[in-house]
């Protein structure tokens, strides 16, 4: 594993199973992690937009969450800016974890992608 590997940023909730799985994945591989608990500190709007630009806002929306059902969002037709605004206002709508490595981002559990990040040469 390269010594100059950039820090992995994990955005999630401490009590979320997928977030804990992501943290465990990187800790087991002795990778430096910067964890942001979204209950304690909100994600910056620019950071969330970075994920939305790369993956699409719909990919960030957890359509299986209780908050999604309770808000009746399944019946609304929303474009990306509206979705991002809702995600900024209610963290419970986010599909977690959000993981960033340099300019690369993932949402949800993405072990194959994370493994590829760790195997990539330091300059990549």
C-alpha positions in Angstrom: 0.0 0.0 0.0 1.4 3.4 -0.9 2.7 5.5 2.0 1.4 8.8 0.4 -2.2 7.6 0.3 -4.5 10.6 0.7 -6.8 10.6 3.7 -10.2 9.0 3.1 -13.1 11.2 4.2 -16.2 9.4 5.4 -19.4 11.3 6.0 -22.1 9.4 7.9 -23.8 8.7 11.2 -22.1 7.0 14.0 -25.1 4.6 14.6 -25.6 3.8 10.9 -24.6 0.2 9.9 -23.2 1.1 6.5 -21.1 3.9 7.9 -19.7 1.6 10.6 -18.9 -0.9 7.8 -17.0 1.7 5.8 -15.0 2.8 8.8 -14.2 -0.8 9.7 -13.1 -1.4 6.0 -10.6 1.4 6.1 -9.4 0.8 9.7 -8.7 -2.9 8.9 -6.4 -1.7 6.1 -4.7 0.9 8.3 -5.9 3.8 6.1 -6.0 7.3 7.5 -9.7 8.3 7.9 -11.4 11.6 8.5 -14.8 10.8 9.8 -17.6 13.5 9.9 -20.6 12.5 12.0 -23.4 14.3 10.3 -25.4 14.6 13.5 -22.6 16.6 15.1 -21.5 18.6 12.0 -23.6 19.2 8.9 -22.0 18.5 5.5 -20.9 21.7 3.7 -23.2 22.6 0.8 -20.2 22.6 -1.6 -19.2 19.2 -0.4 -22.7 17.7 -1.0 -22.8 19.4 -4.4 -19.5 17.7 -5.3 -21.1 14.3 -4.6 -24.3 15.3 -6.5 -22.3 16.5 -9.5 -20.3 13.3 -9.8 -23.0 10.7 -8.9 -26.2 12.6 -9.5 -28.5 13.8 -6.7 -30.8 10.8 -7.0 -28.0 8.5 -6.1 -27.6 10.4 -2.8 -31.3 10.0 -1.9 -32.1 7.0 0.3 -35.5 6.0 -1.1 -35.8 3.2 1.5 -35.5 5.5 4.5 -38.3 6.3 6.8 -37.7 10.0 6.4 -38.2 9.6 2.6 -41.5 7.8 3.1 -42.7 10.1 5.9 -42.1 13.2 3.7 -44.0 11.6 0.8 -41.1 12.2 -1.6 -42.0 9.2 -3.7 -44.9 11.1 -5.1 -42.9 14.2 -6.0 -40.9 14.8 -9.2 -37.7 16.6 -8.1 -34.7 17.9 -10.1 -31.2 17.8 -8.8 -31.1 21.2 -7.1 -34.3 20.5 -5.2 -33.0 17.1 -4.1 -29.7 18.7 -2.9 -31.6 21.3 -0.9 -33.8 18.7 0.8 -30.6 16.6 1.6 -29.0 19.7 3.2 -32.1 20.3 5.3 -32.6 16.6 6.4 -29.6 14.4 6.8 -31.9 11.4 7.3 -32.6 11.4 3.6 -29.0 10.7 2.7 -27.9 7.3 1.5 -24.8 6.6 3.7 -21.9 6.6 3.8 -20.6 9.3 1.6 -16.9 8.5 1.0 -14.3 10.8 -0.7 -10.8 10.0 -1.7 -9.3 13.0 -3.5 -11.6 13.8 -6.4 -13.2 10.3 -6.3 -16.5 9.8 -4.5 -18.8 7.0 -3.6 -22.2 6.7 -1.9 -23.3 3.7 0.0 -21.2 0.6 0.6 -18.7 0.3 -2.3 -16.0 -2.1 -1.2 -14.8 -2.9 -4.8 -14.3 0.8 -5.5 -12.5 1.4 -2.2 -10.3 -1.6 -2.8 -9.3 -0.1 -6.2 -8.5 3.2 -4.5 -6.1 1.5 -2.2 -4.4 -0.5 -5.0 -3.9 2.6 -7.2 -0.4 4.0 -7.5 0.3 7.1 -5.3 0.3 9.5 -8.3 -3.0 8.3 -9.7 
